[in-house]
């Protein structure tokens, strides 16, 4: 009866929930090995000031990162991020806001501004004197920030401040945060944009640096508040209100544009994947071939361009293709079919020539490979046939010693197909003609000799 007691069931459920809650609190608690507030403040404050060794380390790291971006070396860029001291003032801003330390906030902002100006000057000077001016992929990757960069910087900042708040510092976390949040490459890319006068590169890269800085500071602020550090009093309520408004404005400046850019990148990726599936599945024509396609994404009017060679595609077929685009989510895209006539100036003759040449080369290589395989198979067959040839004269002479009345003799390995099996069987076919009729014992004697002499278990003996 006690099992069905509602009060008992509620008590057991409450105990279970309490046990789960206790387990989760113990597992996810940040109180274990937590350093005191003074220790954390001193540790972060040491990295805020940019003078002496910090300043020279920053300049050297900027040169290394700029060289890595210039020669498109990921390993060199990672090395520059590992020695970069830029994390100090950024985490200092978040810590200062978290504990209401206006002096630390101003000091961090001042030193971060100094670091940014020096970094821009250093990277700009390097790219001005560098003989390499082509924007490599590592440079271009820092010119289009998205909301994912904000997420990476935010979670990296969380990891950084959690590790920094421990009494025994986790030494591998801060370098990992520096690599993940990538503070150094964007500021160097901004310098590259200044050196070539490209404001689009400068704005995109500097915005990426701003995203990383704000999100790391925000993560530091949240963890400091979560750890319940002692907060100072602002000089006046107006100063406190101004600081809070500045924080929200900075967060909105980071989140809103980056979210929009991220949304556009997702749309572009989906459009390009849909265009690829459409071309693969629907553009298999007879007497003509697609040698090139371009998917141009635009917020206003996206466009899918097909370049064909062969017989011209009728207008009805083009209309049918356009109607099939709806099933691939391309209903808002314009289909442009270029028939590959050289009179059309829009057709890239070099691209057509290169594509056709590549296809001819691939076809010839495939044909040569097939012919090589055939030649190898024939060579192996000839070698096997030659090795399998029987010494007919020697066999005849030996049989004549065994049976002097033999007149005609031949032997060969042959394939025999049975009525039920699809797989042929190999037998030794022997034909012999004698001047007299032999007994069964003599025939058996001949078969045993043939099996021993030819090393063949299956012998078909025909005696006339």
Buried (B, 14 or more C-beta within 10 A) or exposed (E): EEEEEEEEEEEEEEEEEEEEEEEEEEEEEEEEEBBEBEBBBEBBBEBBBBEEEBBEBBBBBBBBBBBBBBEBBEEBBBBBBBBBBBBBBBBBBBBBBBBBBBEBBEBBBBBBEBBBEBBBBBBBBBBEEBEEEEBBEBBBBBBBBBBEBBBBBBBBBBBBBBBBBBEEBBEEBBBBBBBBBBBBBBBBBBBBBBBEEBEEBBBBBBBBBBBBBBBBBBBBBBBBBBBEBEEEEBEEEEEBEEBEEEBEEBBEBBBEBBEEBBEBBEEBEEBBEBBEBBBEEBBEBEEBBBBBBBBBBEEEEBBBBBBBBBEEBEEEEBEEBBEBBEEBBBEEBBBBBBBBEEEEEEBBEEEBEEBBEEEEEEEEEEEEEEEEEEEEEEEEEEEEEEEEEBEEEEBBEBBEEEBEEBEEBBBEBEEEEEEEEEEEEEBBBBBBEBEEEBEEEBEEBBBEBBBEBBEBEEBBBEBE
